[in-house]
């Protein structure tokens, strides 16, 4: 499995192929800008845009629509489990859930 970027852009079987999608986005970036290597900021911007476009697709719509009305740790787990789809899914997604909860507490100064 090949993974890189802000999100684990990898293949996801019968749900489509997001790895091909992000690779196509990078190819278009190169064609439109003439740059071989986007800056870190450019990567963050177009990967965020690509992610939102992906999450608006029918198969991921629930994740996107529930983002603001669902507890942070559940959103993190669901995003990891249903979108990123990493190897060792159960343990990795539980780990992400805990990180999300810790990060949320830190950001809210709610130790």
Secondary structure by P-SEA (a helix, b strand, c coil): cccccccccccccccccaaaaaaaaaaaaaaacccccccaaaaaaaaaaaaaaaaacccaaaaaaacccccaaaaaaaaaaccccccccaaaaaaaaaaaaaaaaaaaccc
